[in-house]
Amino acid sequence: MNGAGAAPDVIERAVEAVLFASEAPMNIDEIRAHVGAEADVRGALKALEEAYAGRGIELVRRGDRWHFQTAADLAHLLRRDREESRKLSRAGIETLAIIAYHEPVTRAEIESIRGVQISKGTIDVLMEAGWVRPAGRREVPGRPLLYATTAGFLTHFGLSSRRDLPGIDDLKAAGLLDPVDLALEQAGLGESDESDSAEVETATEED
């Protein structure tokens, strides 16, 4: 593609075209494979991020990957009128939180933190949603499977990276941690009812 001597605007246009045509977020090495190994991809990404700021589409970074998306404040314009309601059990919510804060983590470690066994279906649901993925095996006897969150998890919850996850103080301030529940959990007396569920609203996409 373009060599190192190409004008910066040419590199920016090339990076823009590659990201626009890509079906999935791309990291810098993947972009360089298209625009040239010597191209200043980081500089082009920064320039494009600034150029698209405040527009209907924006260039965003999720982890170490970049992609174009509809501006967050305009996303509601593209939702279908009919939304599909997906049930995520309390066990699912807790399991997802444990994986996000402790990844990579094994099933046994998740169960140790929750203080109760989880069914195989709980992790399956999170994987089907595209929020959790297998992340290798821990090199201990039995080589248990490790689980981690995905780029889809970051995108769905509007996070640039796991560093943006709220801390305990943030959760308390937002009223998302009940002081009584927190005290019970710290005492190892948390409920183990897998049937409690919460509604998670996800908009279905047009084909």
trRosetta pair geometry for C-beta under 8 A, 3 or more apart (Angstrom, degrees):
i j d omega theta_ij theta_ji phi_ij phi_ji
1 14 6.3 117 167 -157 132 143
1 34 6.0 59 -39 152 153 50
1 35 4.9 -102 101 -139 150 30
1 36 4.9 -126 71 -43 94 87
1 39 7.7 -23 92 -44 116 138
2 6 4.0 -18 -180 -25 116 161
2 10 5.7 163 -127 132 153 115
2 11 6.1 -149 95 -88 149 69
2 14 5.5 -128 3 -46 131 160
2 35 5.9 -15 40 -172 99 76
2 36 5.2 -105 75 -12 60 137
2 39 6.3 76 84 -89 101 120
3 6 5.7 136 61 -26 59 93
3 36 6.0 -176 -106 -141 26 156
3 38 6.8 10 -174 61 57 125
4 36 6.9 -154 -57 140 58 134
4 38 3.5 -51 -74 123 109 133
4 39 6.8 -144 -101 -73 57 43
6 10 4.4 -102 166 82 114 134
6 11 5.7 135 97 -51 116 86
6 36 7.8 134 11 27 129 157
6 39 7.5 -13 49 -109 119 94
7 10 4.8 96 62 0 79 105
7 11 7.5 -150 96 -4 43 85
8 11 5.6 -56 -152 36 39 111
8 12 6.2 40 153 -21 71 105
8 40 7.1 -32 -119 59 88 127
8 43 7.0 -76 -140 124 113 126
8 44 7.2 -172 -169 -86 79 81
8 47 7.4 117 162 -32 115 166
9 12 5.5 -49 -146 36 36 115
9 13 6.3 38 154 -20 65 103
10 13 5.8 -53 -149 36 31 111
10 14 6.4 32 151 -21 63 106
11 14 5.6 -54 -148 35 32 112
11 15 6.3 30 155 -17 67 105
11 35 6.4 93 -147 172 74 134
11 39 5.1 164 -136 -158 119 108
11 40 6.2 62 142 53 165 78
11 41 7.6 -128 173 -86 115 46
11 43 7.7 41 105 82 138 102
11 44 4.9 -121 126 -78 99 132
12 15 5.9 -55 -146 38 29 108
12 16 6.1 34 153 -22 64 109
12 44 4.5 -171 -94 -144 60 93
12 47 5.3 -65 -109 88 130 132
12 48 5.9 168 -159 -59 96 94
12 51 8.0 89 -179 -6 135 151
13 16 5.5 -53 -146 37 30 116
13 17 6.3 32 155 -21 64 105
14 17 5.8 -54 -149 34 30 110
14 18 6.4 28 154 -18 64 106
14 34 7.3 180 164 121 102 98
14 35 4.4 122 129 -119 129 113
14 39 7.3 -95 80 -140 137 156
14 44 7.7 -47 61 -152 83 160
15 18 5.8 -54 -147 36 32 111
15 19 6.3 24 158 -12 66 109
15 31 5.9 32 -131 -173 89 128
15 35 5.9 -26 -70 -51 69 160
15 39 7.7 174 -59 145 104 138
15 41 6.1 143 -101 -138 131 76
15 44 4.3 128 8 130 153 138
15 45 6.5 -113 162 -66 150 66
15 48 6.5 -129 99 -30 118 146
16 19 6.2 -62 -148 41 26 105
16 20 6.0 26 157 -22 64 113
16 44 7.9 -123 -33 167 76 111
16 48 5.8 177 -81 -115 94 135
17 20 5.7 -57 -143 37 27 113
17 21 6.3 15 162 -11 64 112
18 21 6.3 -67 -149 41 25 102
18 22 6.3 33 154 -37 63 107
18 26 7.1 -60 136 40 106 167
18 31 5.7 128 105 -137 147 79
18 34 4.6 138 -112 91 137 154
18 35 6.3 -97 -27 -44 145 104
19 22 5.6 -48 -144 19 32 117
19 26 6.3 -131 -105 31 76 121
19 31 7.2 -6 -60 -107 89 115
19 48 8.0 125 34 144 150 164
19 59 7.2 38 134 -125 159 106
19 66 6.2 -53 -119 114 132 103
19 67 6.3 -178 -168 -125 102 44
19 68 5.8 116 136 -21 109 97
20 68 6.0 20 -98 6 62 146
22 25 7.5 102 119 -103 132 10
22 26 5.3 -89 -141 -36 172 118
22 67 7.0 -114 86 -117 118 93
24 67 7.4 -88 158 -89 32 137
25 62 5.8 -74 -120 49 169 114
25 65 3.6 85 137 146 117 123
25 66 6.1 160 -161 67 91 22
25 67 3.9 -90 -99 -35 78 119
25 151 5.8 -139 45 167 138 150
25 155 7.9 -163 -34 -66 136 127
26 30 4.3 -129 -164 90 98 127
26 31 5.3 117 128 -56 128 84
26 65 6.0 146 68 -152 15 89
26 66 6.1 -35 65 57 70 78
26 67 7.0 119 12 -74 69 80
27 30 5.2 95 54 10 68 104
27 31 7.3 -132 101 -5 35 90
27 64 5.0 22 -121 125 111 96
27 65 5.1 -65 -68 -92 69 70
27 66 7.5 120 -107 8 28 80
28 31 5.6 -56 -149 37 34 111
28 32 6.2 36 153 -22 68 105
28 41 5.1 141 -152 102 91 139
28 42 6.6 0 -121 -65 136 78
28 45 7.7 -80 -99 -28 93 146
28 64 7.5 -77 -1 169 90 94
28 66 7.9 69 -65 0 63 118
29 32 5.5 -52 -146 35 33 113
29 33 6.7 44 151 -31 62 97
30 33 5.7 -43 -157 18 34 117
30 34 7.6 21 150 -8 58 101
31 34 6.1 -66 -167 38 40 104
31 35 6.1 -7 157 14 77 114
31 41 5.1 127 99 -143 126 138
31 45 8.0 117 70 -63 176 112
31 66 7.5 4 -50 49 137 121
32 35 6.3 -75 -127 56 33 83
32 36 6.7 -72 -163 85 69 32
32 37 5.4 67 168 -110 116 43
32 39 6.2 -176 -123 49 77 102
32 41 5.5 -92 -68 -37 85 143
35 39 4.6 -37 120 12 106 169
35 41 6.7 135 66 -88 133 99
35 44 8.0 -69 134 29 168 167
36 39 4.3 106 72 -31 95 105
39 44 7.2 -9 157 -14 107 137
40 43 3.9 1 144 29 116 121
40 44 6.1 134 100 -22 75 87
41 44 5.6 -56 -147 38 34 112
41 45 6.2 36 155 -22 68 105
42 45 5.8 -53 -148 34 30 112
42 46 6.5 30 154 -19 63 105
43 46 5.8 -54 -150 34 32 111
43 47 6.4 30 154 -17 65 107
44 47 5.7 -56 -148 38 32 110
44 48 6.2 29 155 -17 66 108
45 48 5.8 -57 -145 40 30 109
45 49 6.1 36 154 -25 65 105
45 59 7.0 -163 -161 150 73 141
45 61 7.9 70 169 -74 130 110
45 66 5.9 -108 -136 -100 126 165
46 49 5.6 -51 -147 31 29 115
46 50 6.6 25 155 -14 62 106
47 50 5.9 -59 -154 39 30 108
47 51 6.2 30 151 -22 66 110
48 51 5.4 -54 -141 37 34 113
48 52 6.1 17 164 -7 68 110
48 59 5.0 60 125 -14 103 165
49 52 6.5 -67 -145 44 22 98
49 53 6.7 46 151 -51 59 95
49 58 7.9 43 -145 -177 62 81
49 59 4.8 -110 -93 79 61 115
49 61 7.9 -18 -98 -28 134 100
50 53 5.6 -32 -152 -5 34 120
52 55 5.1 -90 -164 37 60 123
52 57 6.2 -60 -160 99 123 73
52 58 5.1 151 132 -127 113 47
52 59 5.0 111 47 -3 145 90
52 68 7.7 -120 -151 -125 166 95
53 58 6.8 58 -101 -128 38 103
54 71 8.0 25 -167 -116 15 142
55 58 6.6 157 62 -73 80 68
55 71 6.8 -169 94 -57 44 127
56 70 7.0 -39 162 -146 73 70
56 71 5.6 -115 -161 -2 28 116
56 74 6.0 -28 -146 36 73 171
57 68 5.3 17 171 -178 119 108
57 69 6.9 165 -155 84 77 24
57 70 6.2 -58 -106 -104 67 38
57 71 6.6 -125 -95 -35 15 79
58 68 7.2 159 81 -150 31 64
58 69 6.3 -27 62 64 79 73
58 70 7.8 28 19 140 83 15
58 71 5.1 93 -17 -93 111 71
58 72 7.7 -32 29 -14 142 76
59 66 6.4 9 -179 -174 95 107
59 67 7.6 -176 -147 98 61 22
59 68 5.7 -39 -95 -94 63 68
60 66 7.2 169 88 -147 38 63
60 67 6.6 -22 61 65 80 66
60 68 7.8 119 16 -121 76 22
60 69 5.7 -28 18 24 123 115
60 160 7.4 -128 179 -106 95 84
61 64 7.8 -16 -172 -134 102 16
61 65 7.1 150 -156 81 61 38
61 66 5.4 -32 -100 -94 68 76
61 160 5.7 39 89 -153 86 99
62 65 5.4 -25 68 70 83 91
62 66 7.7 159 22 -91 70 26
62 67 7.0 -17 12 22 113 103
62 151 5.2 95 123 -160 125 93
62 154 4.5 142 -163 106 103 132
62 155 5.5 -17 -111 -65 155 81
62 159 7.5 84 -136 91 83 64
62 160 6.4 -130 -108 -146 42 41
62 161 7.6 154 -169 -70 41 56
63 151 5.7 -97 14 -105 132 88
63 154 5.9 -165 -32 -14 93 168
63 160 7.7 175 -37 158 32 51
63 161 5.5 114 -96 -107 47 80
65 151 5.8 -7 42 -125 141 144
69 155 7.7 173 -86 -148 155 109
70 74 5.5 -117 168 88 103 100
70 75 5.3 132 99 -93 120 66
70 77 7.8 -146 -176 55 143 100
70 78 6.0 -153 -50 -4 172 143
71 74 4.6 61 69 19 94 108
71 75 7.4 -135 90 -40 46 73
72 75 5.8 -24 -154 -18 36 116
72 158 6.8 62 -119 -123 133 122
74 77 5.2 -26 178 12 77 120
74 78 7.7 62 135 -11 80 98
75 78 6.2 -67 -166 38 47 104
75 79 7.1 58 143 -39 73 97
76 79 5.6 -40 -154 8 45 119
79 83 7.0 -6 177 -80 117 104
79 203 4.4 -93 -133 -135 99 148
80 83 6.9 158 78 -72 88 57
80 203 6.4 151 30 -171 80 96
80 204 5.8 -31 31 68 137 85
80 205 8.0 173 -20 -119 115 14
80 206 6.6 140 -67 -56 113 87
82 204 7.3 -16 99 35 83 121
83 201 5.9 21 152 -168 138 100
83 202 7.3 163 -172 81 97 34
83 203 5.4 -63 -120 -106 98 61
83 204 6.8 168 -137 2 45 84
84 202 6.3 -29 75 75 91 82
84 203 7.7 116 28 -146 78 18
84 204 4.9 74 -4 -46 116 111
85 199 5.9 -38 -162 -153 109 105
85 200 7.9 132 -165 68 61 45
85 201 6.2 -37 -112 -105 68 68
86 129 7.5 127 151 -101 160 114
86 199 8.0 121 69 -163 46 58
86 200 5.3 -39 77 75 93 94
86 201 7.7 153 27 -109 78 18
86 202 5.4 8 6 17 123 116
87 197 5.1 0 -171 180 101 143
87 198 8.0 142 -156 71 60 33
87 199 6.9 -47 -105 -107 58 53
87 200 7.5 128 -133 24 11 86
88 92 4.4 -123 -176 92 83 138
88 93 5.8 104 129 -56 112 82
88 96 7.9 -12 -178 -11 135 139
88 125 7.0 160 -122 140 76 135
88 197 6.7 149 80 -158 35 88
88 198 6.1 -28 72 66 85 81
88 199 7.9 100 28 -155 81 11
88 200 4.5 32 3 -6 122 129
89 92 4.5 107 54 0 74 100
89 93 7.2 -136 99 -3 44 83
89 122 6.8 -82 57 -115 125 94
89 125 7.9 103 15 52 96 164
89 194 6.0 14 170 175 145 67
89 195 7.0 -82 -137 -140 115 15
89 196 6.8 100 -167 79 76 52
89 197 4.8 -60 -110 -99 51 84
89 198 7.9 99 -162 18 12 68
90 93 5.7 -51 -149 35 36 111
90 94 6.3 31 154 -15 67 107
90 193 6.9 45 52 89 140 81
90 194 7.2 -157 59 -146 91 30
90 195 8.0 17 20 76 106 27
90 196 3.9 20 -17 88 134 101
90 197 6.3 -114 -25 -84 72 31
90 198 6.7 94 -79 -14 64 95
91 94 5.9 -59 -146 41 30 108
91 95 6.0 31 156 -22 66 110
91 114 7.7 52 -139 -155 77 155
91 118 5.7 153 -180 -127 121 95
91 119 7.4 66 125 22 159 88
91 122 5.0 -80 122 -116 114 138
91 194 4.6 -2 -30 -133 137 78
92 95 5.7 -55 -141 37 28 111
92 96 6.2 28 159 -19 64 106
92 122 5.3 -156 -84 -155 71 86
92 125 5.7 -50 -115 84 132 134
92 126 6.3 174 -156 -58 93 97
93 96 6.0 -56 -149 35 27 110
93 97 6.5 26 153 -18 62 108
93 198 6.1 35 -49 31 144 127
94 97 5.7 -56 -150 37 31 112
94 98 6.4 31 153 -20 66 105
94 114 5.8 95 138 -110 131 115
95 98 5.8 -54 -148 35 31 110
95 99 6.4 30 155 -17 65 105
95 110 5.8 35 -135 -170 83 134
95 114 7.3 -22 -80 -60 68 142
95 118 5.8 88 -86 -125 130 158
95 122 5.4 118 -8 149 162 122
95 123 6.6 -120 160 -79 147 70
95 126 6.6 -124 104 -38 116 148
96 99 5.9 -55 -148 37 30 110
96 100 6.2 30 155 -21 65 109
96 126 5.6 -180 -83 -118 96 131
96 131 6.3 0 -133 126 118 138
96 132 6.9 -123 -114 -54 78 118
96 149 7.9 75 -164 -96 78 104
96 153 7.9 -178 -164 -133 107 125
97 100 5.7 -56 -146 36 30 112
97 101 6.2 10 163 -5 66 112
98 101 6.3 -68 -144 46 26 98
98 102 5.6 -22 174 22 66 121
98 105 6.6 -113 139 93 93 165
98 110 5.1 121 109 -131 146 82
98 113 5.2 146 -133 88 130 146
98 114 6.7 -74 -54 -51 152 94
99 102 6.8 -80 -126 56 17 83
99 103 5.3 44 175 -69 64 100
99 105 5.7 -144 -116 44 59 120
99 110 7.0 -7 -62 -96 79 119
99 126 7.6 126 19 158 155 159
99 132 5.8 5 136 -115 168 115
99 147 5.3 -61 -127 114 123 109
99 148 6.7 170 178 -128 101 23
99 149 5.9 134 126 -53 106 82
100 103 6.6 -13 -120 -16 14 114
100 149 5.2 44 -100 -47 72 138
100 153 7.0 -159 -97 161 107 144
100 162 6.6 -179 -176 -132 78 106
100 165 6.0 151 148 -106 116 145
101 165 6.5 -167 -89 138 78 159
102 105 4.6 54 109 -66 105 136
102 109 7.0 -154 134 138 141 124
102 113 7.0 -150 -21 -60 162 159
103 135 7.0 86 -172 13 105 164
103 146 7.8 103 -158 169 74 100
103 147 6.9 -93 -119 105 97 60
103 148 4.0 101 -169 -122 132 75
103 149 6.0 -122 -38 0 161 80
103 162 7.7 -128 45 -110 118 158
104 135 4.3 -136 -115 92 128 138
104 136 7.0 5 -170 52 169 96
104 138 7.8 -178 113 -68 115 92
104 146 3.8 33 162 172 123 125
104 147 6.5 152 -157 64 76 30
104 148 4.7 -52 -98 -63 81 103
105 109 4.6 -124 -169 87 92 131
105 110 5.8 109 133 -57 121 83
105 146 6.6 117 49 -153 18 77
105 147 5.9 -40 67 58 71 83
105 148 7.7 127 16 -78 70 59
106 109 4.7 99 54 6 76 102
106 110 7.1 -133 99 -5 43 85
106 138 5.8 -64 -56 -4 124 134
106 144 4.2 50 -141 117 135 131
106 145 6.7 127 -129 76 81 46
106 146 5.9 -59 -74 -97 68 57
106 147 7.3 125 -111 8 23 86
107 110 5.6 -53 -151 33 34 114
107 111 6.3 31 152 -17 67 106
107 118 6.9 -133 -160 56 92 110
107 123 7.1 -74 -99 -42 102 149
107 144 6.7 -127 29 -176 86 125
107 145 7.2 42 -16 65 100 90
107 147 7.5 79 -60 -9 65 124
108 111 5.7 -55 -148 39 32 111
108 112 6.3 37 151 -25 65 105
108 144 6.2 -72 6 -132 112 171
109 112 5.4 -49 -145 32 33 115
109 113 6.5 31 155 -17 64 103
110 113 6.0 -59 -153 37 29 107
110 114 6.2 15 155 -6 67 112
110 118 6.2 -34 116 6 122 139
110 147 7.6 3 -46 45 132 131
111 114 5.9 -60 -138 47 31 103
111 115 7.7 -171 169 1 56 6
111 116 6.7 -112 -153 87 77 30
111 117 5.4 7 -132 -108 128 44
111 118 6.0 -137 -84 1 88 88
112 115 7.5 27 -179 -72 26 43
114 118 6.8 75 48 -51 158 105
114 190 7.5 -109 -174 86 60 140
114 192 7.9 104 148 -116 102 83
115 185 7.9 -174 7 -150 137 70
115 188 5.7 166 -120 -150 149 74
115 190 5.9 124 53 48 135 107
115 192 7.2 -112 102 -83 87 106
116 190 7.7 -115 -15 91 116 100
116 192 3.8 161 -105 -128 156 114
118 122 4.7 -81 176 42 110 149
118 123 7.1 94 125 -32 129 91
118 194 7.7 140 -132 -110 60 120
119 122 5.2 117 63 -16 74 96
119 194 6.7 72 -7 -153 113 157
120 123 6.6 -61 -168 39 44 100
120 124 6.2 46 141 -24 73 113
121 124 5.0 -57 -144 38 40 119
121 125 6.2 46 158 -27 72 98
122 125 6.1 -52 -157 27 27 110
122 126 7.0 20 149 -11 60 106
122 194 7.6 -102 -73 -149 123 115
123 126 5.6 -57 -153 39 40 112
123 127 6.2 39 150 -20 70 106
123 132 6.5 -105 -161 105 77 151
123 147 6.6 -106 -145 -101 125 156
124 127 5.7 -58 -148 38 31 110
124 128 6.2 32 154 -20 67 106
125 128 5.7 -53 -146 36 30 111
125 129 6.5 30 153 -19 63 106
126 129 5.7 -53 -149 35 32 112
126 131 5.2 -82 -172 69 80 104
126 132 4.0 35 130 11 112 128
127 130 7.6 48 176 -71 35 24
127 131 7.7 -108 -86 53 23 63
127 132 5.1 -72 -75 78 62 91
127 133 6.7 111 -126 -91 89 41
129 132 7.7 53 60 13 94 82
129 152 7.9 177 130 124 69 130
129 202 7.9 -152 -143 -72 104 162
130 150 6.0 -97 164 69 66 152
130 152 3.9 -48 140 111 108 165
130 153 7.6 -164 119 -49 68 65
130 156 7.9 136 89 -39 103 132
131 149 6.2 -38 168 -143 70 83
131 150 6.0 -159 -159 32 20 102
131 152 6.0 -110 -85 98 46 100
131 153 4.1 90 -150 -87 75 95
131 156 6.7 -59 -93 30 102 147
132 147 5.5 5 -176 -176 112 112
132 148 7.2 156 -152 83 66 28
132 149 6.1 -52 -99 -106 57 48
132 150 6.6 -129 -67 -15 8 97
132 153 7.2 69 -57 -62 50 131
133 147 7.2 155 78 -152 33 66
133 148 6.1 -28 63 67 82 77
133 149 7.6 60 18 168 84 12
133 150 5.0 94 -18 -73 114 102
134 145 5.7 -58 -137 -171 103 115
134 146 7.0 98 -170 73 61 59
134 147 6.5 -53 -109 -99 40 62
135 146 4.4 -72 74 106 88 104
135 147 6.1 116 12 -144 101 11
135 148 3.8 61 -49 0 147 113
136 145 7.9 165 104 -150 28 57
136 146 5.2 2 72 40 69 121
137 143 4.2 32 158 173 134 93
137 144 6.5 161 -154 81 83 29
137 145 5.7 -51 -100 -99 78 42
137 146 6.2 -176 -104 -6 21 90
138 143 6.6 178 69 -149 54 46
138 144 5.4 1 37 59 106 82
138 146 5.7 115 -42 -61 83 106
139 143 6.7 0 -111 -110 36 85
140 143 7.0 163 59 -82 50 39
140 144 7.1 -12 61 14 102 92
149 153 4.0 -80 -175 48 109 160
149 154 7.2 113 134 -40 122 77
149 162 7.1 138 50 -86 135 113
150 153 5.0 120 55 -5 66 95
150 154 7.6 -125 104 3 49 83
151 154 5.5 -50 -157 35 43 113
151 155 6.3 42 147 -20 70 105
152 155 5.6 -53 -144 38 34 112
152 156 6.0 36 157 -23 68 106
153 156 6.0 -54 -144 34 27 110
153 157 6.4 -5 166 9 62 112
153 159 7.7 -16 123 42 75 123
154 157 6.7 -79 -147 52 22 89
154 159 4.5 -101 -148 74 73 94
154 160 7.1 -1 -175 161 120 4
154 161 6.9 -6 -126 -99 136 24
154 162 7.6 -87 -90 -58 106 61
155 158 7.6 27 -177 -72 28 33
159 162 7.1 54 151 -85 142 31
159 164 4.4 177 -148 74 90 126
159 165 6.8 13 -125 -63 146 62
160 163 7.7 -35 81 58 92 93
160 164 5.5 107 38 -29 79 141
161 164 5.9 118 61 -3 57 95
162 165 5.5 -9 -173 -17 61 114
166 170 3.7 -128 -168 94 103 135
166 171 5.4 130 118 -54 124 77
166 174 7.2 -26 -165 -1 163 138
167 170 4.9 101 51 6 67 102
167 171 7.2 -128 102 -4 37 88
168 171 5.7 -56 -150 36 33 111
168 172 6.4 32 153 -19 66 105
168 177 7.2 12 -162 -25 73 163
169 172 5.7 -53 -148 36 32 112
169 173 6.2 32 154 -20 65 107
170 173 5.7 -56 -147 37 30 111
170 174 6.3 22 156 -13 65 110
171 174 5.9 -60 -146 41 29 106
171 176 4.5 -86 -166 69 80 111
171 177 4.8 70 129 -23 107 111
172 175 7.7 39 176 -70 32 24
172 176 7.6 -90 -68 50 20 70
172 177 5.0 -47 -87 51 63 118
172 179 7.9 63 -137 -76 103 79
172 182 7.9 5 -95 -58 101 160
177 181 7.0 -140 -173 75 64 108
177 182 5.1 51 168 -63 110 123
178 181 4.0 72 71 12 106 110
178 182 6.5 -176 83 -14 52 84
179 182 5.6 -55 -143 36 29 114
179 183 6.4 31 157 -20 64 105
180 183 5.8 -55 -150 34 30 110
180 184 6.5 29 152 -17 64 106
181 184 5.7 -56 -149 37 32 111
181 185 6.3 32 154 -20 67 106
181 190 7.3 57 -170 -120 77 90
182 185 5.8 -54 -148 35 30 111
182 186 6.4 29 154 -18 64 106
183 186 5.8 -55 -148 37 31 110
183 187 6.4 22 154 -12 64 110
184 187 5.7 -64 -148 43 31 106
184 189 4.5 -90 -167 79 84 96
184 190 5.4 124 121 -81 98 55
184 191 7.8 30 129 -23 142 71
185 188 7.6 45 -178 -72 32 21
185 189 7.5 -104 -71 56 22 58
185 190 4.2 38 -100 -66 71 120
191 196 7.4 57 115 -7 136 143
193 196 5.0 78 104 -16 111 101
